C-alpha cells in the first residue's frame, strides 16, 4: 500500500512544489491547505504511476480514475479518500482539471466502478513499488521512512534494495527513539552520496579505498562550509558528522558496500573565534555541552582556574536559584493544604481576616473537589472566583512546578537522564511501590537507549535526592489520587502535570529547556534572572537537563581527575576512556590531557625497578615512611623521545610543529600497578571525606598520571608510543591486594 503521507518524501514529477503551494492558498483554513497539498501530491504520484501527463487532466474520467487509485493503492479509508478527491475537485479550475461530470462519474454508488476503471489503466507496477517506499515499522509507533528515493532514481533498484536491506537490519536493532536518530544519520549519508555521484558508474568510484577517503574528506568540507554560511551550530555539525561516520563503518563498510578503510577517519573540528568571555557571540548558545560557554583555548594555569571557577560558580548559582524556587513552591503548597484543614477549625476560621477566610474557603472547595470543571461559568459559580484568580491564589501543580526539583535531582545524581525521569514509575500495574525505595536509598527506572536487556537501571540516591523525590510525591499526591480514582494509568508515573493547574492532570510527557515559552516565565526562571542579571537570557538558553547533567559530570572529573569516576557518576553501562569526547569540551580536555605532562617538566622518567633489591619488599612494608623510602629508591633518567606531549593528545589534536614539553611516567608493570592503586586509594579518601596522608599526597600527581596513561592506552589514544611501552601499560589493572595493603598502612577501612 502507498501511504498517504508518502507524497512529502518524493520529488514532484508534474506538479511542482511551488505550484502546489500556490494552489492550496485557495483554502483559508490551514488544515484544509495541508489536506489539499497531500491530495495534489498523491495526484502527482498517480500521473506518474498511470503513465499519464498533465494533459490527461482534461479527461472527464480522470477524477474517477484518481478516486479509484486512492481506494485501491493507498491506505486511505473510504471516507478519507473521498475527502482527498473532494479537495482536488475544489481546486480543479486552478490546475486545469475537468470536473464538469464529477457528480456523474463519482459518488458512493459509483465507488466500485471507479476502482474497476482504475484497474483498467496500464499502470506501472514498478512505480507503485517505488511509491510504496522504504519504511521501518515499530508497534504502536509512527513508521520511519528511509530516504532512498534519490538513491533509487540515480543508482538504480539493485543498489537501492541492497542499501535498504542493510539499513533496515541495522536501524531496527535500536529502540524507536534511537532508531529515529540513527535514521537521521543515514539520511545525511545518503544525501551526501546522491549529491556527489549522479549515477551508479560514478558511485562505483568509492569502491577504491583512496577514493572513498577522499570523498568523505571532500563531503565534510562542503557540508561544513554550507552550515557555516547558514550560521548553524558547528558543534552540532561535528556531532552529526561523527554519528554519520558511525553508520558508514557499522553498515556500509561492515557489510562491504564500501571497501575497508585504509586508516581511521579523522576530520578537523571547526573552532570559531571566542575571546574567552563565557557569553561571547562566538560561543554556541543553542546547542551546548555545558551550562557555561567555553573559550576557544586555555592559555595557562590562571585561565584554567578561572574557567574552573566559572563552571562551578554557574552551577552553584543555579542550584541556589533552584533551592529558593523549591522552598517557595513547597511553602505555597503546604500553606494551601493547611488552609483547607483550618477552614474546618471554627476558632481559627473565626479569628481570620476576611481575605484569609476567602482563601481558606477556596482551598477547602478545591481540596474537596479537585479538577471539578473547566467551564468558565460553572467554575466561577462553584468556587466563587474566576479561573485566573484561582490559579494565581492556589498555585497548583502545572507543567513548570517541578522544574527546580528536577534540576536539583540531576545535580545530585547525574546518572539520571531525561528519558529515565520521564519514564520513571512510582508504582507498578498492581499499585505496589516500584520505582523508589527510601530505605534502600535507590530508585529504579528505564533507559531505553541501553537496549531491552539492560534498560532497567537502579540508581543509588544521595540523602538530598531522596528528600527531593519525596517532595515530588508530596506535590503530585493530589493529582495522583485523582488519577487513581479515575483508573488512569498515568497515576503510576512519578512526574505528573496539568497544563494550567486547573485542567485534569496527566503524566508529564516532555521536559523542555529553560528557554521554552512557559519555562522561561516560571518561578525558577525568575530566580535565575535575579542572580544572573543581564546574562540571564543567555544562561536560560543554555540551561537544559542535558547541559545540567553534562556539567555535573564534568565537575566530577574536575574533583577526581578520573574518567572512570565521571563514567560511574553519569550511570554509563560500560566505562570508556573516550567518554571525554562526548561530555568534556575539547577545550578543557586538551588542557587536562596535557596537564599531567606539564606537572613534570624537567623531562624525567622512572626507570624500571626490576633490578632493585626492594622489589620483593613491597608486600612487607609496614609504615608510610617505609613506603616513601621505597618509592624514592627508584633511579631517574631522561624521558625517551617517544614520550612527549604530542603523543598524549588525541590524534586529531596533535601539531607536529609545536614545541612540546616532556613529562614523566613509571613504565613497568609493578611500579605502574602500584601507582594506579595509590591513585585509587587517594580518590577513596577524598570521596569519604578523609584527610590524605602527606606521603600519598606527595605521590598523588605521579599516581594520577600513571592511571591517566593507562586509560589513554586502553582507549587507543596513546598510539604513537613505543610498542613495548604500550604492551606494559595495556596489562596494568587495579590490584585489590595492593589496595588492601595501602589501606592497612594508613588505617583506612572502606565503607561496606
C-alpha positions as CSV (number, residue, x, y, z in Angstrom):
1,X,0.0,0.0,0.0
2,X,1.1,3.5,-0.7
3,X,0.9,5.6,2.4
4,X,-1.0,8.9,2.0
5,X,1.9,10.7,3.8
6,X,4.4,9.4,1.2
7,X,3.9,12.5,-1.0
8,X,6.3,14.5,1.2
9,X,9.2,12.1,0.8
10,X,9.3,12.1,-3.1
11,X,10.3,14.7,-5.7
12,X,7.4,16.1,-7.7
13,X,7.1,14.9,-11.3
14,X,4.4,17.0,-12.9
15,X,3.1,19.4,-10.2
16,X,6.0,21.3,-8.7
17,X,6.1,22.1,-5.0
18,X,5.8,25.8,-5.7
19,X,2.8,25.3,-7.9
20,X,1.1,23.1,-5.2
21,X,1.8,25.8,-2.5
22,X,0.3,28.4,-4.7
23,X,-2.8,26.3,-5.5
24,X,-3.6,25.4,-1.8
25,X,-3.6,29.1,-1.0
26,X,-7.2,28.8,-2.3
27,X,-8.2,27.4,1.1
28,X,-8.5,29.8,4.1
29,X,-8.0,27.1,6.8
30,X,-4.6,25.7,7.4
31,X,-5.9,22.2,7.9
32,X,-7.7,22.4,4.5
33,X,-4.5,23.6,2.9
34,X,-2.5,20.7,4.4
35,X,-5.0,18.1,3.2
36,X,-5.2,19.7,-0.2
37,X,-1.4,19.6,-0.5
38,X,-1.4,15.9,0.3
39,X,-4.2,15.3,-2.3
40,X,-2.2,17.1,-5.0
41,X,1.0,15.3,-4.1
42,X,-0.9,11.9,-4.5
43,X,-2.4,13.1,-7.7
44,X,1.2,13.8,-9.0
45,X,2.2,10.2,-8.0
46,X,-0.9,8.9,-9.8
47,X,0.1,10.6,-13.0
48,X,3.5,9.0,-12.8
49,X,2.1,5.6,-11.9
50,X,-0.5,5.6,-14.7
51,X,2.0,6.8,-17.3
52,X,-0.1,9.9,-18.0
53,X,0.9,13.5,-18.4
54,X,-0.6,16.8,-17.4
55,X,-2.9,16.8,-20.5
56,X,-4.8,13.9,-19.0
57,X,-6.4,16.3,-16.5
58,X,-8.8,17.4,-19.3
59,X,-10.4,13.9,-19.5
60,X,-13.8,13.9,-17.7
61,X,-13.0,10.3,-16.4
62,X,-9.6,11.4,-14.8
63,X,-11.2,12.3,-11.5
64,X,-12.9,8.9,-11.3
65,X,-9.6,7.1,-12.1
66,X,-7.9,9.2,-9.4
67,X,-10.5,8.2,-6.8
68,X,-10.2,4.6,-7.8
69,X,-6.4,4.9,-7.4
70,X,-6.9,6.2,-3.8
71,X,-9.2,3.4,-2.9
72,X,-7.1,0.6,-4.5
73,X,-3.5,1.6,-4.0
74,X,-3.3,3.8,-0.8
75,X,-4.0,3.2,2.8
76,X,-6.7,5.9,2.9
77,X,-10.0,4.8,4.3
78,X,-13.1,5.3,2.0
79,X,-14.0,8.4,3.9
80,X,-10.6,10.0,3.8
81,X,-10.2,9.1,0.1
82,X,-13.4,11.0,-0.6
83,X,-12.1,14.0,1.4
84,X,-8.9,13.9,-0.7
85,X,-10.7,13.7,-4.1
86,X,-13.1,16.5,-2.9
87,X,-10.2,18.8,-2.2
88,X,-8.8,18.2,-5.7
89,X,-12.2,18.9,-7.2
90,X,-12.4,22.3,-5.4
91,X,-9.2,23.4,-7.0
92,X,-9.9,21.8,-10.3
93,X,-10.2,25.2,-12.1
94,X,-6.7,26.1,-10.8
95,X,-4.9,23.0,-12.1
96,X,-6.9,22.5,-15.4
97,X,-8.8,19.5,-14.1
98,X,-12.1,18.7,-15.8
99,X,-14.7,18.3,-13.0
100,X,-17.9,19.1,-15.0
101,X,-19.1,15.5,-14.8
102,X,-17.9,14.9,-11.2
103,X,-21.4,14.0,-9.9
104,X,-22.0,11.7,-12.8
105,X,-18.7,9.7,-12.6
106,X,-18.0,9.9,-8.9
107,X,-20.2,9.2,-5.8
108,X,-20.7,6.5,-3.2
109,X,-22.8,4.3,-5.6
110,X,-20.1,4.5,-8.3
111,X,-17.2,3.6,-6.0
112,X,-16.7,0.1,-7.4
113,X,-16.9,1.3,-11.0
114,X,-14.2,3.9,-10.2
115,X,-12.0,1.0,-8.8
116,X,-12.6,-1.0,-12.0
117,X,-11.9,1.9,-14.2
118,X,-8.5,2.5,-12.4
119,X,-7.6,-1.2,-12.7
120,X,-8.3,-1.0,-16.5
121,X,-5.5,1.5,-16.9
122,X,-2.0,0.5,-17.9
123,X,-0.3,1.3,-14.6
124,X,3.4,0.8,-13.8
125,X,3.9,-1.8,-11.1
126,X,7.5,-0.7,-10.7
127,X,6.4,2.9,-9.9
128,X,3.8,1.6,-7.4
129,X,6.5,-0.3,-5.6
130,X,8.6,2.8,-5.8
131,X,6.0,5.0,-4.1
132,X,5.2,2.3,-1.5
133,X,8.6,3.3,-0.2
134,X,11.1,2.0,2.3
135,X,9.5,2.0,5.7
136,X,10.6,0.7,9.1
137,X,7.7,-0.3,11.3
138,X,7.5,-0.3,15.1
139,X,4.5,-1.5,17.1
140,X,2.2,1.4,18.2
141,X,4.6,3.9,16.7
142,X,4.7,6.0,13.5
143,X,6.7,4.2,10.8
144,X,10.1,5.6,9.9
145,X,10.9,6.4,6.3
146,X,14.3,5.7,4.9
147,X,15.1,8.4,2.3
148,X,16.1,6.1,-0.6
149,X,14.1,7.7,-3.4
150,X,17.1,9.7,-4.7
151,X,19.3,6.5,-4.4
152,X,16.7,4.6,-6.5
153,X,16.5,7.4,-9.1
154,X,20.2,7.8,-9.5
155,X,21.8,4.4,-8.7
156,X,19.0,2.0,-9.6
157,X,16.8,-0.5,-7.9
158,X,19.6,-3.0,-7.2
159,X,21.7,-0.6,-5.2
160,X,18.6,0.8,-3.5
161,X,17.4,-2.7,-2.4
162,X,20.8,-3.6,-1.0
163,X,21.1,-0.3,0.9
164,X,17.6,-0.7,2.3
165,X,18.2,-4.3,3.5
166,X,21.4,-3.4,5.4
167,X,20.0,-0.1,6.7
168,X,16.8,-1.8,7.9
169,X,18.7,-4.6,9.7
170,X,20.9,-2.0,11.4
171,X,18.3,0.6,12.4
172,X,15.7,-1.8,13.7
173,X,18.1,-3.1,16.3
174,X,17.6,0.1,18.2
175,X,14.6,1.2,20.3
176,X,12.3,3.6,18.5
177,X,13.8,7.0,19.7
178,X,17.3,5.8,19.0
179,X,16.2,4.4,15.6
180,X,14.9,7.8,14.5
181,X,18.3,9.4,15.5
182,X,20.3,6.7,13.6
183,X,18.0,7.2,10.5
184,X,18.8,10.9,10.5
185,X,22.4,9.9,10.2
186,X,21.5,7.5,7.4
187,X,19.7,10.3,5.6
188,X,22.7,12.6,6.0
189,X,24.9,10.0,4.4
190,X,22.5,9.2,1.5
191,X,22.1,12.9,0.8
192,X,25.9,13.3,0.6
193,X,26.2,10.3,-1.8
194,X,23.4,11.4,-4.2
195,X,24.7,15.0,-4.2
196,X,28.2,13.8,-5.2
197,X,27.5,11.0,-7.6
198,X,25.0,11.3,-10.4
199,X,24.8,7.6,-11.3
200,X,26.0,4.1,-10.4
201,X,29.0,4.4,-12.6
202,X,30.3,7.3,-10.5
203,X,29.2,5.7,-7.2
204,X,31.5,2.7,-8.0
205,X,34.4,5.1,-7.6
206,X,34.1,4.8,-3.8
207,X,35.0,1.1,-4.1
208,X,38.6,2.3,-4.3
209,X,39.6,2.9,-0.7
210,X,41.7,6.0,-1.7
211,X,38.7,7.5,-3.5
212,X,36.4,6.7,-0.5
213,X,38.6,8.5,1.9
214,X,38.9,11.5,-0.5
215,X,35.1,11.6,-0.9
216,X,34.4,11.8,2.8
217,X,37.0,14.5,3.4
218,X,35.6,16.5,0.5
219,X,32.0,16.0,1.6
220,X,32.9,17.0,5.1
221,X,34.5,20.3,3.9
222,X,31.4,21.1,1.7
223,X,28.9,20.4,4.5
224,X,30.9,22.3,7.0
225,X,31.1,25.3,4.7
226,X,27.3,25.1,4.0
227,X,26.5,25.1,7.7
228,X,28.9,28.0,8.3
229,X,27.3,30.1,5.6
230,X,23.9,29.5,7.1
231,X,25.1,30.4,10.6
232,X,24.4,26.9,12.0
233,X,25.9,25.5,15.2
234,X,29.3,23.8,14.3
235,X,29.4,21.7,17.4
236,X,26.1,20.2,16.4
237,X,27.6,19.6,12.9
238,X,30.6,17.7,14.4
239,X,28.2,15.5,16.4
240,X,26.1,14.9,13.4
241,X,29.1,14.1,11.2
242,X,30.5,11.7,13.8
243,X,27.2,9.9,14.0
244,X,27.0,9.6,10.2
245,X,30.5,8.1,10.1
246,X,29.5,5.5,12.6
247,X,26.8,4.4,10.2
248,X,29.4,4.3,7.4
249,X,31.6,2.0,9.4
250,X,28.8,-0.1,11.1
251,X,26.7,-0.6,8.0
252,X,28.4,0.2,4.7
253,X,32.0,-0.9,5.5
254,X,31.0,-3.9,7.7
255,X,28.7,-5.3,5.0
256,X,31.2,-4.5,2.2
257,X,29.0,-1.9,0.5
258,X,32.1,0.3,0.8
259,X,35.7,-1.0,0.9
260,X,37.7,-1.5,4.1
261,X,39.3,1.8,5.3
262,X,43.0,2.4,4.9
263,X,43.2,4.3,8.1
264,X,40.9,5.7,10.7
265,X,38.6,8.5,9.6
266,X,39.7,11.9,11.1
267,X,38.0,15.2,10.5
268,X,39.2,18.6,11.8
269,X,36.7,20.2,14.1
270,X,35.8,23.8,13.3
271,X,36.8,26.2,16.1
272,X,35.3,29.7,16.0
273,X,37.0,32.7,17.5
274,X,36.0,33.3,21.1
275,X,37.7,36.0,23.2
276,X,37.3,34.0,26.4
277,X,34.2,35.7,27.6
278,X,31.8,32.9,28.5
279,X,28.9,34.9,26.9
280,X,30.8,35.9,23.7
281,X,28.9,35.6,20.4
282,X,31.4,33.1,19.1
283,X,30.2,30.6,21.6
284,X,27.3,28.2,20.9
285,X,24.2,29.3,22.7
286,X,21.6,27.0,21.1
287,X,23.4,23.6,21.3
288,X,25.8,23.4,24.2
289,X,27.7,20.8,26.1
290,X,27.8,22.6,29.4
291,X,25.9,25.4,31.1
292,X,28.9,27.6,30.9
293,X,30.2,28.7,27.4
294,X,33.7,27.6,26.5
295,X,36.5,29.8,25.3
296,X,38.5,28.7,22.2
297,X,41.6,27.8,24.2
298,X,43.1,27.8,27.7
299,X,46.4,29.7,27.7
300,X,47.7,29.0,31.2
301,X,47.0,27.8,34.7
302,X,45.4,31.1,35.6
303,X,42.9,30.8,32.7
304,X,42.2,27.2,33.5
305,X,41.4,28.2,37.1
306,X,39.1,31.0,36.0
307,X,37.2,28.6,33.7
308,X,37.0,26.0,36.5
309,X,35.7,28.6,38.9
310,X,33.2,29.9,36.4
311,X,31.8,26.4,35.7
312,X,31.4,25.7,39.4
313,X,30.0,29.2,40.2
314,X,27.4,28.9,37.5
315,X,26.2,25.5,38.8
316,X,26.3,26.7,42.4
317,X,24.2,29.8,41.5
318,X,21.7,27.7,39.6
319,X,21.4,25.3,42.5
320,X,20.8,28.3,44.8
321,X,18.1,29.6,42.5
322,X,16.5,26.1,42.4
323,X,16.6,25.8,46.2
324,X,14.8,29.1,46.5
325,X,12.2,28.2,44.0
326,X,11.8,24.8,45.6
327,X,11.2,26.2,49.1
328,X,8.7,28.8,47.8
329,X,6.8,26.0,45.9
330,X,6.7,23.8,48.9
331,X,5.6,26.7,51.2
332,X,2.8,27.6,48.9
333,X,1.6,24.0,48.6
334,X,1.7,23.4,52.3
335,X,0.0,26.7,53.0
336,X,-2.8,25.7,50.7
337,X,-3.2,22.3,52.3
338,X,-3.1,23.8,55.8
339,X,-5.7,26.4,54.9
340,X,-8.1,23.7,53.7
341,X,-7.7,21.9,57.0
342,X,-8.0,25.2,59.0
343,X,-11.3,26.0,57.3
344,X,-13.0,23.3,59.4
345,X,-11.5,24.7,62.6
346,X,-14.2,27.1,63.9
347,X,-11.8,29.0,66.2
348,X,-9.1,29.5,63.6
349,X,-11.7,30.5,60.9
350,X,-13.4,33.0,63.2
351,X,-10.1,34.7,64.1
352,X,-9.0,35.0,60.4
353,X,-9.3,38.2,58.4
354,X,-11.9,38.4,55.6
355,X,-9.2,37.8,53.0
356,X,-7.8,34.8,54.9
357,X,-11.4,33.4,55.2
358,X,-11.9,33.7,51.4
359,X,-8.6,31.9,50.8
360,X,-9.5,29.1,53.3
361,X,-12.8,28.6,51.6
362,X,-11.3,28.4,48.2
363,X,-8.6,25.9,49.4
364,X,-11.3,23.8,51.1
365,X,-13.5,23.8,48.0
366,X,-10.6,22.8,45.8
367,X,-9.3,20.1,48.1
368,X,-12.8,18.5,48.3
369,X,-13.5,18.9,44.6
370,X,-10.2,18.9,42.7
371,X,-10.3,19.3,38.9
372,X,-14.1,19.8,39.1
373,X,-14.7,21.6,35.8
374,X,-13.0,23.8,33.2
375,X,-16.2,25.5,32.1
376,X,-15.7,29.2,33.0
377,X,-19.3,29.7,34.2
378,X,-19.5,26.5,36.2
379,X,-16.1,27.1,37.7
380,X,-16.9,30.6,38.9
381,X,-20.3,29.6,40.2
382,X,-18.9,26.7,42.2
383,X,-15.6,28.1,43.5
384,X,-16.7,31.7,43.8
385,X,-13.7,33.1,41.8
386,X,-12.6,33.2,38.2
387,X,-10.2,30.6,36.9
388,X,-7.3,33.0,36.6
389,X,-7.7,34.2,40.2
390,X,-8.0,30.6,41.5
391,X,-4.8,29.6,39.6
392,X,-2.9,32.6,41.0
393,X,-4.1,32.1,44.6
394,X,-3.8,28.3,44.8
395,X,-0.5,27.9,42.9
396,X,-1.5,24.4,41.8
397,X,0.7,21.8,40.1
398,X,1.3,22.7,36.5
399,X,3.9,22.0,33.8
400,X,6.6,24.1,35.4
401,X,6.0,23.4,39.1
402,X,8.5,20.5,39.4
403,X,11.4,22.2,37.4
404,X,13.5,23.2,40.4
405,X,13.2,19.7,41.9
406,X,14.1,18.1,38.6
407,X,17.3,20.2,38.2
408,X,18.3,19.7,41.8
409,X,17.8,15.9,41.4
410,X,20.0,15.8,38.3
411,X,22.7,17.8,40.1
412,X,22.6,15.3,42.9
413,X,22.5,12.2,40.7
414,X,24.0,12.9,37.2
415,X,23.2,9.4,36.2
416,X,19.5,10.4,35.8
417,X,18.6,11.2,32.2
418,X,15.5,12.8,30.8
419,X,14.2,9.5,29.4
420,X,14.8,7.8,32.8
421,X,13.0,10.6,34.6
422,X,10.0,10.9,32.3
423,X,9.5,7.1,32.3
424,X,10.1,6.7,36.0
425,X,7.2,4.9,37.7
426,X,6.3,5.2,41.4
427,X,4.1,2.1,41.4
428,X,3.6,-0.9,39.1
429,X,0.4,-2.0,37.5
430,X,-0.7,-3.7,40.7
431,X,-0.3,-0.4,42.6
432,X,2.7,-1.7,44.5
433,X,5.6,0.7,45.1
434,X,8.2,0.1,42.5
435,X,10.5,2.9,41.4
436,X,11.6,4.4,44.7
437,X,12.9,2.7,47.9
438,X,13.7,5.2,50.6
439,X,15.1,2.5,52.9
440,X,17.5,1.2,50.3
441,X,18.4,4.7,49.1
442,X,17.7,3.8,45.5
443,X,15.4,4.4,42.6
444,X,14.7,2.2,39.6
445,X,13.8,3.4,36.1
446,X,14.4,2.7,32.4
447,X,16.9,3.9,29.9
448,X,15.7,2.7,26.5
449,X,18.9,3.6,24.8
450,X,20.8,0.9,26.7
451,X,18.8,-1.8,24.9
452,X,15.9,-4.0,26.1
453,X,18.2,-6.4,28.2
454,X,19.8,-3.5,30.1
455,X,17.1,-0.9,30.0
456,X,16.2,-1.2,33.7
457,X,18.6,0.8,35.8
458,X,18.7,1.2,39.6
459,X,20.5,4.3,40.8
460,X,21.9,4.9,44.2
461,X,20.5,8.1,45.7
462,X,22.1,10.7,47.9
463,X,20.3,11.9,51.0
464,X,19.3,15.1,49.2
465,X,18.0,13.2,46.2
466,X,15.7,11.0,48.5
467,X,14.3,14.2,50.0
468,X,13.7,15.7,46.6
469,X,11.8,12.6,45.3
470,X,9.7,12.6,48.5
471,X,8.8,16.2,47.9
472,X,7.9,15.5,44.3
473,X,5.5,12.8,45.5
474,X,4.1,15.2,48.1
475,X,3.4,17.8,45.4
476,X,1.9,15.3,43.0
477,X,-0.2,13.5,45.6
478,X,-3.4,15.4,44.9
479,X,-3.2,14.8,41.2
480,X,-2.1,11.1,41.7
481,X,-5.2,10.5,43.9
482,X,-7.5,12.0,41.3
483,X,-5.9,9.9,38.5
484,X,-6.2,6.7,40.6
485,X,-9.8,7.5,41.3
486,X,-10.4,7.7,37.6
487,X,-8.4,4.5,36.9
488,X,-5.9,6.5,34.8
489,X,-2.6,4.6,34.3
490,X,-0.8,8.0,34.4
491,X,-1.1,7.8,38.2
492,X,1.8,5.2,38.2
493,X,4.3,7.8,36.9
494,X,6.5,9.9,39.2
495,X,6.2,13.1,37.2
496,X,2.7,14.5,36.8
497,X,1.5,17.7,35.4
498,X,-1.5,19.8,34.5
499,X,-1.5,22.2,31.5
500,X,-2.9,25.1,33.6
501,X,-3.1,23.7,37.1
502,X,-6.8,23.6,36.9
503,X,-7.1,21.2,34.0
504,X,-7.2,17.4,34.5
505,X,-3.7,16.1,35.4
506,X,-1.7,13.7,33.4
507,X,1.7,12.2,33.1
508,X,4.5,14.8,32.3
509,X,5.4,13.8,28.8
510,X,8.1,16.4,28.0
511,X,10.7,18.5,29.7
512,X,12.0,21.3,27.6
513,X,15.0,23.5,28.2
514,X,14.6,26.7,30.3
515,X,14.3,28.8,27.1
516,X,10.9,27.2,26.3
517,X,8.0,29.6,26.3
518,X,6.4,28.6,29.6
519,X,9.6,27.6,31.3
520,X,11.3,31.0,30.8
521,X,8.5,32.7,32.7
522,X,8.4,30.2,35.6
523,X,9.4,30.8,39.2
524,X,12.7,29.1,38.6
525,X,13.5,31.4,35.6
526,X,12.6,34.4,37.8
527,X,15.1,33.3,40.4
528,X,17.8,32.6,37.8
529,X,17.2,36.0,36.2
530,X,17.7,37.7,39.6
531,X,21.1,36.1,40.1
532,X,22.5,36.3,36.6
533,X,21.1,39.7,35.6
534,X,21.9,40.8,32.1
535,X,23.4,37.3,31.3
536,X,20.2,35.5,32.4
537,X,18.7,35.3,28.9
538,X,21.8,33.6,27.6
539,X,22.0,31.2,30.5
540,X,18.4,30.3,30.2
541,X,19.0,29.3,26.6
542,X,21.9,27.1,27.7
543,X,20.2,25.5,30.6
544,X,18.5,22.2,30.0
545,X,18.5,18.8,31.7
546,X,21.2,17.6,29.2
547,X,23.6,20.6,29.9
548,X,23.0,20.3,33.7
549,X,23.8,16.6,33.6
550,X,26.9,17.1,31.4
551,X,28.2,19.9,33.7
552,X,27.7,17.8,36.8
553,X,29.7,15.0,35.1
554,X,32.5,17.4,34.2
555,X,32.6,18.7,37.8
556,X,33.1,15.1,38.9
557,X,36.0,14.9,36.6
558,X,37.4,18.1,38.0
559,X,37.2,16.7,41.5
560,X,38.6,13.3,40.8
561,X,40.7,13.7,37.6
562,X,39.2,10.3,36.7
563,X,37.2,9.5,33.6
564,X,36.1,6.3,35.3
565,X,34.6,8.2,38.2
566,X,32.9,10.5,35.7
567,X,31.5,7.5,33.8
568,X,30.2,6.0,37.1
569,X,28.6,9.3,38.1
570,X,26.8,9.5,34.7
571,X,25.5,6.0,35.1
572,X,27.0,4.6,31.9
573,X,26.7,0.9,31.2
574,X,30.3,0.5,30.3
575,X,33.4,2.5,31.3
576,X,35.2,4.1,28.4
577,X,38.1,6.5,28.5
578,X,36.6,8.1,25.3
579,X,33.8,9.4,27.4
580,X,35.7,12.7,27.5
581,X,34.9,13.1,23.8
582,X,31.2,13.3,24.5
583,X,30.9,15.1,27.8
584,X,34.0,17.1,28.3
585,X,34.5,20.1,25.9
586,X,37.6,19.8,23.8
587,X,39.0,23.0,25.2
588,X,39.1,21.5,28.8
589,X,40.1,18.1,27.6
590,X,43.0,19.5,25.6
591,X,44.3,21.3,28.7
592,X,43.8,18.4,31.2
593,X,45.4,15.8,28.9
594,X,48.5,18.0,28.8
595,X,48.3,19.0,32.5
596,X,49.7,15.7,33.7
597,X,52.7,16.1,31.4
598,X,53.3,19.7,32.5
599,X,53.4,18.6,36.1
600,X,56.8,17.1,35.4
601,X,58.5,19.5,33.0
602,X,62.1,18.6,33.8
603,X,61.9,15.7,31.4
604,X,62.5,12.7,33.8
605,X,61.0,9.3,34.0
606,X,61.1,6.5,36.5
607,X,63.4,3.7,35.5
608,X,62.1,0.2,35.8
609,X,62.6,-1.2,39.3
610,X,63.0,-4.8,38.1
611,X,66.7,-4.8,39.2
612,X,66.0,-3.1,42.5
613,X,66.7,-5.1,45.7
614,X,63.5,-3.6,47.1
615,X,61.2,-5.3,44.6
616,X,60.3,-8.2,46.8
617,X,59.9,-5.9,49.9
618,X,56.7,-4.3,48.5
619,X,54.4,-6.5,50.3
620,X,56.4,-6.3,53.5
621,X,56.1,-2.5,54.0
622,X,54.6,-1.7,57.4
623,X,54.6,2.1,57.6
624,X,54.1,5.1,55.3
625,X,57.7,6.2,55.9
626,X,58.9,2.8,54.5
627,X,56.6,3.3,51.6
628,X,58.1,6.7,50.9
629,X,61.6,5.4,51.2
630,X,60.7,2.5,48.8
631,X,59.4,4.9,46.2
632,X,62.5,7.2,46.5
633,X,64.8,4.2,45.7
634,X,63.9,4.4,42.0
635,X,66.7,5.8,39.9
636,X,65.7,8.6,37.4
637,X,66.7,9.1,33.8
638,X,65.7,11.4,30.9
639,X,62.4,10.9,29.3
640,X,62.7,9.0,26.0
641,X,61.8,10.8,22.8
642,X,58.7,8.7,22.2
643,X,57.1,10.0,25.3
644,X,56.5,13.7,24.5
645,X,53.4,15.8,24.9
646,X,52.0,15.4,21.4
647,X,51.8,11.6,21.8
648,X,49.5,12.1,24.8
649,X,46.9,14.1,22.9
650,X,44.2,12.6,20.7
651,X,45.3,12.1,17.1
652,X,43.2,14.9,15.7
653,X,44.7,17.4,18.1
654,X,48.4,16.8,17.5
655,X,50.5,19.6,16.0
656,X,53.8,18.2,14.8
657,X,55.4,21.6,14.5
658,X,54.5,22.6,18.1
659,X,57.4,22.8,20.6
660,X,56.5,20.2,23.2
661,X,57.3,19.7,26.8
662,X,58.2,16.4,28.4
663,X,56.7,14.5,31.3
664,X,57.4,11.5,33.5
665,X,55.6,8.2,33.9
666,X,56.7,4.9,35.6
667,X,56.8,2.4,32.8
668,X,57.0,-1.1,34.5
669,X,54.1,-3.4,35.4
670,X,55.0,-3.5,39.1
671,X,55.5,0.2,39.9
672,X,52.8,1.3,37.5
673,X,50.3,-1.1,39.1
674,X,51.3,0.3,42.5
675,X,50.8,3.9,41.3
676,X,47.3,3.1,39.9
677,X,46.5,1.6,43.4
678,X,47.8,4.8,45.1
679,X,45.5,6.9,42.8
680,X,42.5,4.7,43.7
681,X,43.1,5.0,47.4
682,X,43.6,8.7,47.3
683,X,40.2,9.0,45.4
684,X,38.6,6.8,48.1
685,X,39.9,9.0,50.9
686,X,38.7,12.2,49.2
687,X,35.3,10.8,48.4
688,X,34.8,9.7,52.0
689,X,36.0,13.0,53.5
690,X,39.2,11.6,55.0
691,X,42.4,13.5,55.1
692,X,45.1,12.3,52.6
693,X,48.3,11.4,54.3
694,X,51.3,13.6,53.3
695,X,53.2,10.7,51.7
696,X,50.3,9.8,49.4
697,X,49.7,13.5,48.7
698,X,53.4,13.8,47.6
699,X,53.0,10.9,45.1
700,X,49.4,11.8,44.1
701,X,50.3,13.5,40.8
702,X,52.6,10.7,39.7
703,X,49.9,8.2,40.5
704,X,47.2,10.2,38.7
705,X,49.5,10.5,35.6
706,X,50.0,6.7,35.6
707,X,46.3,6.0,35.8
708,X,45.7,8.5,33.1
709,X,48.3,6.9,30.8
710,X,46.6,3.5,31.4
711,X,43.2,5.0,30.4
712,X,44.6,6.5,27.3
713,X,46.4,3.3,26.3
714,X,43.2,1.2,26.7
715,X,41.1,3.8,24.8
716,X,43.6,3.6,21.8
717,X,44.5,7.3,22.0
718,X,48.1,6.7,23.1
719,X,49.1,5.3,19.6
720,X,52.5,6.8,18.9
721,X,54.3,5.4,21.9
722,X,56.8,2.6,21.6
723,X,55.1,-0.8,21.3
724,X,57.0,-2.1,24.3
725,X,55.7,0.7,26.5
726,X,52.1,0.2,25.1
727,X,52.4,-3.5,25.9
728,X,53.3,-2.8,29.5
729,X,50.6,-0.1,30.0
730,X,47.9,-2.3,28.5
731,X,48.5,-5.0,31.1
732,X,48.1,-2.8,34.1
733,X,45.0,-3.4,36.3
734,X,43.9,-2.3,39.7
735,X,45.3,-4.8,42.3
736,X,42.9,-5.4,45.2
737,X,45.7,-6.9,47.4
738,X,47.9,-3.8,46.9
739,X,44.9,-1.6,47.7
740,X,44.2,-3.6,50.8
741,X,47.9,-3.2,51.8
742,X,47.8,0.5,51.4
743,X,44.5,0.6,53.4
744,X,46.4,-1.3,56.2
745,X,49.3,1.2,56.1
746,X,47.1,4.2,56.6
747,X,44.5,2.6,58.8
748,X,41.6,3.1,56.4
749,X,38.5,0.9,56.4
750,X,36.4,1.0,53.3
751,X,32.6,1.6,54.0
752,X,30.5,-1.5,53.5
